[in-house]
């Protein structure tokens, strides 16, 4: 799958941003709910502010004694950019028209991050490990939280219901655990206000996060659209009512006995006509109203719903970079940081090194996620060690948030930290032995929890894999061999849905899962 990247100039960007607002002649002075009391504006950025007014109406925006002005166009839409400001506040932001004035109170200037993805980003603080302690200590008046309501739409929406909240035990408990814990790490390290905009939706596939025209321009994603249209056409109101009745029955049993069919809680009803897997549905309903809001970057935790088949998982190799590039294009704020969580281990324990007959869709998608690191200003929080096997929503969100915060603190804020997990950089073949060299090694590799390194498999020309004997001769190398493999041609590590893996850096970061084919030469870098 190949989708060409199209860099947009400022004129195109303005047209896209203005198109959020449907023509509404004679409108009163109005701004979307992304702007409001308690909001955080991105520091050191010329933040866009936009809205609607009477056609030709003069608009001024004042904050911190600085004023910017513009005039509403013939359709009533207007947009201006504020002068960059350093971290601080609280401020009052005043928007004046010819006959009306809007004021937003308690506005801070600091660091703004969007928190996007599916259920593991939606997973709230109240459900995380040690949630009682985390909630009790969530008194951070300079952290601000905005939850975009979950809504799918077939057409781009101009606004959403909701607003900014000051972080407190009450407001943090239902907010994204990864988002809040990530923001808290930044706030404590930087000492500046932090604004977090959360817009995840559980069960969402990546295609729901992209616009329809982009999906239809590519053969493989157009197939996804066609499948959804077929499912939607066959789904009726009667079927929805039937499914809702069954869900209520399951929920009642869960509330009585604490489980249903071995699940912690039954899943809600999915209306196949318009839900979190509707192609472009989330983009239209939840992303579109926020496009252009000033921010530092995005943290992302998604991919589980793109693993039903190996083919779908493989499509993520192009789909994920396309999403990153498109968001950067349409936001108009350069190649802003984009950091994600690689999928953790999940499913039955993996005991067969031959991936062709063992579950590996999640391994394929993890590989696709790692491939996106070729884009500038990207980073990955490896979480293969944090999965729970029988629980698709692992509770160790603190570790996930710390690994994401490492990326931001090291890459964006100048801290001398190792930003991410060790990665295999090269392989040297010497007879039946393969020496792997890793980069991003901090304190040295070691086997966690046991004396032997587990998770490496090795295959010869016959394509049969064996669990490899692995040793660590020096801090950043691993040597592999197996008596049955005289001429190695492929190496895999942590290759499976829930594979063995215990190779760590002594700073606690797990080694990134990978596979590499070896050619006839002695030295081979990763493909």
N, C-alpha and C positions, 0 to 999 in steps of 0.2 A: 504494500500500500504506500502510495506516495502522494503527499499533499504539499504543494509548493508554498513556501513562506512568502508573504507579500507585505513588505514594510510600508506602513502608511505615513504620509507626510502630515504636517499639522492641519492642513485644510481638510484632508480626509478624516482625520481624527475628530475635528470639530463637528463635521457632519454626522459622524457616527454617534458622538455624545449627545448632540442636540436632538437626534432622532428618537431619543428616549421619550421625548415629550410630544405627545400627539397635539396637533393644532387645536387650540381652544380659544377662539377669539373672544375678547371681552373678559378674560379671566382676571380674577383678583391676584394680588401678589402672592406667590406660592413657591415653596421649595419642597423637594422630596424629603422623606423621613430619614435619609442618610445624614441629613443635617438636623441638629436639635440640641436641646439643653444637655449638658454633660459630655458633649462629643469631644473627641481628640482630633486635632489637625496634625498632619505630618510635619515635623520640624524641617527647616532648611529646604522647603519645597514651595514652589509657587502653586499653592493648592487651588484647583478649580472649584468654583461655586456656580451653581446654575439653578434656574427656575423658570417661572412664567409670570407674566404681567400683561397689562394692556399693551397692544401693539404701539411701538414708538415711545413707551414710557421710559423715563430716565431712572436708572437703578444705581444705587451706591451701596457698597458693603464696607463697614468700618470695624476694625479690630485692632486693639493696642495702639490707638491713635493714628493708624494708617488707613487711608481711604482709597478704594478702587471704584471706578465708575464704568458703566456701559449703558447701552440703550436696547430695549427689547425689540426684536425683529418684527416684521409684518405679521408673523404667526404668534407673537407674544412670547417667544422663547428668548432667553438671554443666558449668557455665560461670561464669566470673567475669572481672572486669576489673581489671588492675593499675593502680596509681597512675601518672600520667605521670612520666617521667624525662627528664632531659637526656642529651645524648650522652655516652657513656663506657663504661667496662668495662675489663677483662673482669669479669663477675659469675658467680656460681653461682646458678642458679635451682632451687629445691627445691620439689617437690610432695609433700605429706604427706597420707596417708590415715590411717585408724584403725590399720591394721596393716602398711602398706607405705609406703616413701618412694622417690621417683625424683629423681635429681639430674642437671641439665644443666650442663656445664662450658663455660667460655670464651664466655659470652654477652655480646654487645656491644649497645649502644643507639646508634642512628644513623638513617640514612635507608634505607628499604626501597622497592624498586621491583619490580614484576612486568614481565616481558619476554615478550610474547605475540605470536602470529601464525603465519605459515607459514614456508616454507623460508628466506626471506631473513632471518628472525629466528633460525631454527634454525642457519643457516650459521655454522660454528664459526670460532674465531679462527685455527686452524691452516690455514684455507683462504683467509683474507683476504690482501690485498696486504701485503707486508712482514711476513708472519706470523712469520718467524724472529726478526726484531727484536722484534716485539710479544710473542712468547712468552718470549723471553729476559729481557725487562724486566718480566714480570708478577709481580713480587714485592711483593704488597700484603697483608700479614697482617690489615689491618683492612677488607679487602673480602672478603665471604663469598658463596659461590655455592651455589645449590640448583637442581638440574635435576630437574624433575618428569618421570618416565618417560612415554613416549608410550603411551597406552592408551585405546582407545575402549570405551565401555560403553553398554548399553541402559538400565541402571539407575544411579542415583547411587551412587558409591562413597564409603566413609568414609575411605579412606586410600590411600597409594601407597608403593611401595618407594623408598627413597632417603633422603638426608640432606644437611646443610650441609657444605661444605668451605671451608677457608681458601684464599684465592686464592694460587696459585703457578704457575710455568710448567707444571707437570704438570696442575693442575686447570683452568687457564684455557684451555689449548690446545683442548680439546674443548667448551668452553662457547660460548654465543652470542657472536659477535664484536660485534654491535651492542650487546648487553646489557653485556658486559664493558667495552667502550670507553666507553659512556655512563656506566657506574658509575665508571670510573676518572676521567673528567672531573669528576664531582661530588665524588669523594673528594679529588682534588687541589685543587679550588677551595674546598671547605667545611672540609676538615681533620677530618672526622668519619667514623666507620665507615659502610660502605655494604653493604647486603644486597640481593642480586639473585636473584629467583625466576624461573627460565626455564621456560616451559611451552609452547613453540611446537611445531608439527607441520607438516612440509612437505606441500604439496598440500592443506591444509585449506581448506574453504570456510566462510564466516561462519556458515552455518546449523548447522555442527557445534559452534559455540561458544555456542549458546543452548539453553534447555530445551525439551523437546518440547511442553509445554502452550502455551508462547508461540508456537511455530512453528505449531501446529495452530489457533491462534486467528485466524490471518490467511490469507486465500485464496491469496495468492501463495506464501508459504512453505509452506503446506499442500501445494501442488503439488509443491514440491521433495521433501517427505516422501513423497508418493505415488510419485514417480519412483524414489526410492531403494527403497521397498518392492517395487516391480515388478522392479527390477534384482536385489535381494537374493533374491527368490523364485525367480529363474531361474538363480541361480548355485549350483553344486554343489561338493561336495568333489572330484569328479573334475576339474572345470574348474580348481579351485585348484591341484591337483597338476600338471595340464598346464601352467598358467601358471608355476608354480614351476620346473618342469623347463626351460622355455624361458628363464626369467630366469637360471638357473644357467649355461646354455649361453652366453648373452650376456655374463654376468659373466666367465666363463672367457676368452672372446675379448678382452674389454676388458683383463683383467689381462695377457694376452699381448701385445696390440698397442697398448694405451694408448687405444683408442677402439673404439666399436661404433656403426656407422651414423652416424658423425660426432658422436656424443655423447661427452662426457667420461666418463660412466659410465651404464650402463643403469639405468633406473628399477626399483625393487623391485616386488614383486607386490602388487596391490591386491585384497584380498578384499572384494568388493562388499557382503558381508553386514554387515561390521563393520570400518570403517577410518576414515581421517581426514576423509572426506566424509559419513560417516553423520550424519544430522541429530541433534543433541544429543549425539553420541558423545563429543566432546572435553569438552563441558561436564560430562557425567556422570563421565567417567573421570579428568579432569585438573584441571578448575576446581573442581568441587564439593568435593573434600577440602580445599581451601585457603580456602574462602569465610569471610571475617571476619578473616583474619590481618591484623594491623596493618601498614599501608603508607602511603607518601606518594602513590603513583600508579601508572599503567600506561603503558608504552610499547608500541606496537602496529605491526606490519609485516605486513599481510595484504591481500589483494584480488585477487591474480593468479588464483586459482581461481574467482572470481566474475565472470570476463570471457569465458566461452565464447560468449555471445551478447550483443547489445546490450540485450536485454530483461533478462537476468540482471544485467548491469552497471548498468542503470537502477534495478533493485530495491534496489541498495546505497544509494540516496538515503535510503530509510527504514530499511533493515535495519541500517546502521551506527550511526546515532543511537540506534536501539532497543537495540542491544547495549551502547552506552555507558551509556545511562540505566538499563538493567536491572542492569548490574554495579554501578553506584552505589547503586541501590536495595537490592540483595541484600547488598552488603557492609556497609551500615549505617554508613558513615564519611563521609557527606556527598558533595558534588560534588567528589570527589578529582580531581587532574589526570589527563588522558588525552591523551597525545601520540602521533601516528602519523607514519609515513613515507608520503608520497604515492608512488604507483607511478612508477618511472623509465621512460625510453624503452626500448622492446623491440620486436623484429621488424624486418622490412625497412624501409629508410629511406623516409620519407614524402615523396613529391615531387609529390603531387596535392592542391591546396588544397580540392578538393570532397570533403568528409568523407563524403558519402552513398555514394560508390563506393570510398573508401579505408578501410583498417583504422582503426577508431576506438573499439572496445570499451574499450580502456584509457583513452582520453580521457574517455569517459562515466563510467567509474569514478573517474577522478581528479576530475572535476567533483563527483561524489557525495561524495568525501572532503572536498573543500573546503567543501561545503555543511554538513558537520557542525561547522564552526567556529562556527556560530550557537549551539551549546551552550556553557554557561559552562565555564571552566577547561579549554579544549581548545586544542591547537596542532598545527601541521603542519610537518613537515620536507620541503620540496619537493626532489625528487631527479631531476627530468626530465633534468638534465645529467649524471647519473651512470650512466645505462644503457649497456650494451655492445652493444645491438642483437641480436647472435646468441647472447647468453648471458643467460638469465633470472635468473642469480645474479651480479650485478656484484660485483667484489671490493673496491670502494672503500668499505668499511664504516666507515673512520675518519671520512670526511666525513659520512656518515649520522649517526653517533653524535654528532659535534660539533653538527650541526644540531638533533638532539633535545636535547642538553645545553643549547643556547642557550635553548630553550623553558623548561626547568626552572630554569636559573640566573636568567633574567630574570623569570619569572612567580612562582616559588615561593621563591626565595632572595634576592631583592632586589638582584641585580646590574644595573647600568645597561648593558644590552646590547639590541640589536635582537633580538627573539625569533624573528622569522621572515622569510620572503621578501616582497618587494613584491607587493602585490595591486592589481588595477585597481579603483578606487573609483568612477569616473564617466566618462562619454563625452559630449563636446560636439560637435554636428554643425553645421558651417558650410559650406553648399553641398556640395561633393564631399569636403570634408576632415573628418576625425574626430580630435578631440584627446582623448586618454586621459590621465587623471590617476591616479597610483598613490600608495597610502599605504604605510607601513612602509618608506619609502626612507631609507637611512642616509647613504651617501656620494655617491649619485648614480647614475643609470642610465647604462649604456654598452653598446656592442656588443662582446661578447667574441670575440677571435680574428680579427676582420675589421673593415673599415670600415663595412659596412652591417649594419643590424639585420635579422635573418632570423626567420621564423616567424609573421609576421602575415599574415592573409588577410582580404579584404574583399569583400562581396557587395552588389549592388543588389536591386531588386525582382524580378529574374528568378531570384534564388537561385544564380547562378553566382559562384563565388569566384575571386578572383585574388590572387596574392601581392602584398601591398601595399608601396608605397614608404614607408619609415618614417624619420622624423627625430626627434631628441631636442633640442627647443628649450631646455628647462630641465631641471634635475636630476630632476624627478619626473613629466615628461610625455613622451608620444610622439604625434606627428602622423602620420596615415595618409592615403593617397590612392592612387587608381589611375585612369589615363586612361579605362578602360572602365566605371568605376563613378561615375556622375554624382550618384546619390542613394543613399548608403549606408544599408543597413538591418540589416546584421549584421557583426560583427567577431569574429575568432577568433585566438587565439595559442596556439601549440604544441598544435594540435588534431589528434591522431592518435596511433597506437600508438608510433611512433618519428618524431616530427616535427622539422623544423628548429627550433632555438631557440638564441639566443645573447644575449638581453637579460638583463643582470645588474645587480645593485647592485655598486658598486666594492668592497664588503666581501666579494664572492665569492658571495653568495646569488643564485640564479636567480629570475627573475620567475615567479609562479604561473601555470600554464596556465589559460585561461578562454575563454569565448565570451559575447557580449552582443548582444541584439537591440536596435535603435534604433527609437524611434517617430517620429511626425511632428514632435514638438517638438524644439527645438534642444538641450535638455539631457536626458540620460537616465542615471540611475544604474544600477548592475548589477541584473539580475533575481535 
